[in-house]
Amino acid sequence: MKNIVILISGGGSNMAAIVKTAQRERWADCYGARVAAVISNKAQAQGLQFASAQGIVTEVLDHRSYPSREAFDAALAQLIDRYDDPGQPVLVLLAGFMRILTPGFVNRYAGRLVNIHPSLLPAFAGLHTHQRAIDAGCQVAGATVHRVTPELDHGPILAQAVVPVLPGDTADTLAARVLTQEHLIYPQAVAQLLRKM
């Protein structure tokens, strides 16, 4: 069985979209894959409740308990590696995980670490993407699923979705429109990866 571990920091709506798609499309039967665990760096992350209700193992690893980013990432890797099966390396999905990962961690899961970012990369890497798109006068915005590399938000693109920037849009209204597309393209991109694994 190919194990998928999803990392979250908050509500986990993209994680929930992936879990629901995996159930609806029967990934266990089609791809021999399952969401094995959801890990958060915040104990109060609401997404943990959803995952637990689906019978998925949940774990909390508070980054504030570690003296450095490297120490946290080492502990996180140790936790993730519990889900590595022989011959079936774990797939790690970032779904609103609000931590910048060290190059050592990224390289450890090279090719198996995937993120979703709320912009049309390479435009607007980093934070505040929706307001930056509005301020720049963009007519379209969107979301990107990409492989994670040591350079922030610059890995190879796996999928993108485009939405219009409407007159009168705020960062919040644009974010809501983009999020609906994130919930579609992230599960699709993961399914495509599983077909190739």
One Martini backbone bead per residue (centre of mass of N, CA, C, O) as a GRO file, in nm:
protein
  197
    1MET     BB    1   0.095   0.037   0.024
    2LYS     BB    2   0.045   0.369  -0.041
    3ASN     BB    3   0.153   0.630   0.152
    4ILE     BB    4  -0.010   0.921   0.281
    5VAL     BB    5   0.112   1.238   0.391
    6ILE     BB    6  -0.036   1.515   0.567
    7LEU     BB    7   0.030   1.863   0.596
    8ILE     BB    8  -0.076   2.090   0.858
    9SER     BB    9  -0.213   2.414   1.027
   10GLY     BB   10  -0.537   2.402   0.992
   11GLY     BB   11  -0.836   2.337   0.837
   12GLY     BB   12  -0.785   2.137   0.581
   13SER     BB   13  -0.935   2.156   0.296
   14ASN     BB   14  -0.735   2.008   0.107
   15MET     BB   15  -0.723   1.749   0.265
   16ALA     BB   16  -1.028   1.687   0.246
   17ALA     BB   17  -1.035   1.671  -0.063
   18ILE     BB   18  -0.845   1.430  -0.083
   19VAL     BB   19  -0.998   1.229   0.094
   20LYS     BB   20  -1.267   1.233  -0.063
   21THR     BB   21  -1.147   1.144  -0.333
   22ALA     BB   22  -1.023   0.877  -0.236
   23GLN     BB   23  -1.296   0.756  -0.163
   24ARG     BB   24  -1.462   0.798  -0.427
   25GLU     BB   25  -1.211   0.672  -0.618
   26ARG     BB   26  -1.064   0.437  -0.487
   27TRP     BB   27  -0.742   0.433  -0.435
   28ALA     BB   28  -0.691   0.157  -0.307
   29ASP     BB   29  -0.783   0.001  -0.568
   30CYS     BB   30  -0.645   0.165  -0.807
   31TYR     BB   31  -0.340   0.244  -0.643
   32GLY     BB   32  -0.265   0.149  -0.357
   33ALA     BB   33  -0.388   0.400  -0.179
   34ARG     BB   34  -0.343   0.610   0.127
   35VAL     BB   35  -0.438   0.795   0.395
   36ALA     BB   36  -0.243   0.759   0.686
   37ALA     BB   37  -0.172   1.075   0.762
   38VAL     BB   38  -0.202   1.361   0.987
   39ILE     BB   39   0.005   1.652   1.023
   40SER     BB   40   0.071   1.893   1.286
   41ASN     BB   41   0.204   2.205   1.431
   42LYS     BB   42  -0.104   2.228   1.548
   43ALA     BB   43  -0.332   2.135   1.784
   44GLN     BB   44  -0.579   2.338   1.673
   45ALA     BB   45  -0.621   2.208   1.413
   46GLN     BB   46  -0.915   2.140   1.247
   47GLY     BB   47  -0.829   1.906   1.050
   48LEU     BB   48  -0.794   1.681   1.266
   49GLN     BB   49  -1.094   1.618   1.308
   50PHE     BB   50  -1.158   1.517   1.029
   51ALA     BB   51  -0.948   1.291   1.010
   52SER     BB   52  -1.041   1.133   1.260
   53ALA     BB   53  -1.336   1.084   1.150
   54GLN     BB   54  -1.195   0.902   0.905
   55GLY     BB   55  -0.963   0.717   1.048
   56ILE     BB   56  -0.713   0.897   1.071
   57VAL     BB   57  -0.410   0.952   1.156
   58THR     BB   58  -0.294   1.171   1.417
   59GLU     BB   59  -0.053   1.444   1.449
   60VAL     BB   60   0.162   1.632   1.679
   61LEU     BB   61   0.418   1.892   1.597
   62ASP     BB   62   0.569   2.131   1.778
   63HIS     BB   63   0.788   2.373   1.674
   64ARG     BB   64   0.833   2.517   1.964
   65SER     BB   65   0.993   2.248   2.086
   66TYR     BB   66   1.230   2.352   1.904
   67PRO     BB   67   1.548   2.507   1.856
   68SER     BB   68   1.509   2.436   1.541
   69ARG     BB   69   1.441   2.374   1.220
   70GLU     BB   70   1.613   2.115   1.200
   71ALA     BB   71   1.492   1.968   1.446
   72PHE     BB   72   1.204   1.959   1.347
   73ASP     BB   73   1.254   1.816   1.072
   74ALA     BB   74   1.373   1.558   1.197
   75ALA     BB   75   1.116   1.480   1.356
   76LEU     BB   76   0.925   1.477   1.113
   77ALA     BB   77   1.071   1.258   0.951
   78GLN     BB   78   1.042   1.036   1.162
   79LEU     BB   79   0.734   1.032   1.150
   80ILE     BB   80   0.696   0.977   0.846
   81ASP     BB   81   0.876   0.710   0.830
   82ARG     BB   82   0.657   0.520   0.956
   83TYR     BB   83   0.507   0.513   0.650
   84ASP     BB   84   0.727   0.344   0.532
   85ASP     BB   85   0.736   0.110   0.292
   86PRO     BB   86   0.866  -0.140   0.143
   87GLY     BB   87   0.892  -0.010  -0.183
   88GLN     BB   88   0.690   0.238  -0.054
   89PRO     BB   89   0.717   0.544  -0.066
   90VAL     BB   90   0.622   0.819   0.070
   91LEU     BB   91   0.373   1.068   0.037
   92VAL     BB   92   0.410   1.428   0.059
   93LEU     BB   93   0.164   1.669   0.168
   94LEU     BB   94   0.102   2.008   0.131
   95ALA     BB   95  -0.179   2.166   0.334
   96GLY     BB   96  -0.122   2.436   0.487
   97PHE     BB   97   0.188   2.440   0.562
   98MET     BB   98   0.343   2.692   0.780
   99ARG     BB   99   0.642   2.589   0.672
  100ILE     BB  100   0.976   2.616   0.623
  101LEU     BB  101   1.180   2.398   0.469
  102THR     BB  102   1.455   2.232   0.466
  103PRO     BB  103   1.678   2.109   0.246
  104GLY     BB  104   1.708   1.831   0.384
  105PHE     BB  105   1.409   1.758   0.378
  106VAL     BB  106   1.352   1.794   0.078
  107ASN     BB  107   1.569   1.587  -0.021
  108ARG     BB  108   1.455   1.334   0.124
  109TYR     BB  109   1.165   1.392  -0.063
  110ALA     BB  110   1.238   1.376  -0.345
  111GLY     BB  111   0.952   1.359  -0.559
  112ARG     BB  112   0.741   1.336  -0.278
  113LEU     BB  113   0.698   1.654  -0.260
  114VAL     BB  114   0.394   1.845  -0.217
  115ASN     BB  115   0.228   2.150  -0.333
  116ILE     BB  116   0.011   2.430  -0.265
  117HIS     BB  117  -0.047   2.741  -0.446
  118PRO     BB  118  -0.209   3.077  -0.448
  119SER     BB  119  -0.084   3.076  -0.757
  120LEU     BB  120   0.074   3.154  -1.069
  121LEU     BB  121   0.327   3.004  -1.117
  122PRO     BB  122   0.590   3.223  -1.066
  123ALA     BB  123   0.386   3.400  -0.944
  124PHE     BB  124   0.369   3.487  -0.622
  125ALA     BB  125   0.553   3.407  -0.415
  126GLY     BB  126   0.443   3.333  -0.111
  127LEU     BB  127   0.274   3.582   0.034
  128HIS     BB  128  -0.012   3.759  -0.040
  129THR     BB  129  -0.121   3.684  -0.334
  130HIS     BB  130  -0.396   3.825  -0.382
  131GLN     BB  131  -0.316   4.120  -0.329
  132ARG     BB  132  -0.086   4.125  -0.535
  133ALA     BB  133  -0.263   4.073  -0.783
  134ILE     BB  134  -0.442   4.320  -0.752
  135ASP     BB  135  -0.214   4.540  -0.739
  136ALA     BB  136  -0.104   4.447  -1.038
  137GLY     BB  137  -0.368   4.404  -1.231
  138CYS     BB  138  -0.478   4.136  -1.259
  139GLN     BB  139  -0.706   3.923  -1.449
  140VAL     BB  140  -0.561   3.675  -1.319
  141ALA     BB  141  -0.568   3.378  -1.125
  142GLY     BB  142  -0.457   3.112  -0.883
  143ALA     BB  143  -0.325   2.771  -0.892
  144THR     BB  144  -0.052   2.549  -0.765
  145VAL     BB  145   0.095   2.242  -0.837
  146HIS     BB  146   0.403   2.126  -0.672
  147ARG     BB  147   0.710   2.055  -0.643
  148VAL     BB  148   0.950   2.037  -0.396
  149THR     BB  149   1.204   2.269  -0.330
  150PRO     BB  150   1.441   2.464  -0.181
  151GLU     BB  151   1.291   2.667  -0.347
  152LEU     BB  152   1.046   2.874  -0.298
  153ASP     BB  153   0.794   2.812  -0.513
  154HIS     BB  154   0.986   2.641  -0.769
  155GLY     BB  155   0.875   2.389  -0.863
  156PRO     BB  156   0.749   2.168  -1.050
  157ILE     BB  157   0.470   2.165  -1.244
  158LEU     BB  158   0.149   1.983  -1.229
  159ALA     BB  159  -0.077   2.219  -1.174
  160GLN     BB  160  -0.346   2.442  -1.295
  161ALA     BB  161  -0.558   2.729  -1.207
  162VAL     BB  162  -0.804   2.961  -1.335
  163VAL     BB  163  -0.909   3.292  -1.238
  164PRO     BB  164  -1.082   3.567  -1.212
  165VAL     BB  165  -1.047   3.912  -1.177
  166LEU     BB  166  -1.270   4.114  -1.022
  167PRO     BB  167  -1.445   4.371  -0.978
  168GLY     BB  168  -1.396   4.439  -0.634
  169ASP     BB  169  -1.192   4.267  -0.533
  170THR     BB  170  -1.066   4.086  -0.275
  171ALA     BB  171  -0.866   3.883  -0.115
  172ASP     BB  172  -1.106   3.706  -0.010
  173THR     BB  173  -1.270   3.661  -0.274
  174LEU     BB  174  -1.035   3.542  -0.433
  175ALA     BB  175  -0.960   3.313  -0.242
  176ALA     BB  176  -1.231   3.161  -0.265
  177ARG     BB  177  -1.210   3.105  -0.573
  178VAL     BB  178  -0.941   2.953  -0.563
  179LEU     BB  179  -1.012   2.727  -0.358
  180THR     BB  180  -1.207   2.567  -0.540
  181GLN     BB  181  -0.969   2.482  -0.730
  182GLU     BB  182  -0.783   2.343  -0.534
  183HIS     BB  183  -0.991   2.108  -0.468
  184LEU     BB  184  -0.946   1.990  -0.763
  185ILE     BB  185  -0.629   1.982  -0.843
  186TYR     BB  186  -0.493   1.827  -0.616
  187PRO     BB  187  -0.620   1.544  -0.642
  188GLN     BB  188  -0.551   1.510  -0.943
  189ALA     BB  189  -0.241   1.526  -0.913
  190VAL     BB  190  -0.214   1.286  -0.722
  191ALA     BB  191  -0.338   1.072  -0.906
  192GLN     BB  192  -0.122   1.100  -1.126
  193LEU     BB  193   0.113   1.013  -0.951
  194LEU     BB  194   0.003   0.729  -0.870
  195ARG     BB  195   0.000   0.612  -1.162
  196LYS     BB  196   0.335   0.633  -1.172
  197MET     BB  197   0.417   0.453  -0.902
   0.00000   0.00000   0.00000
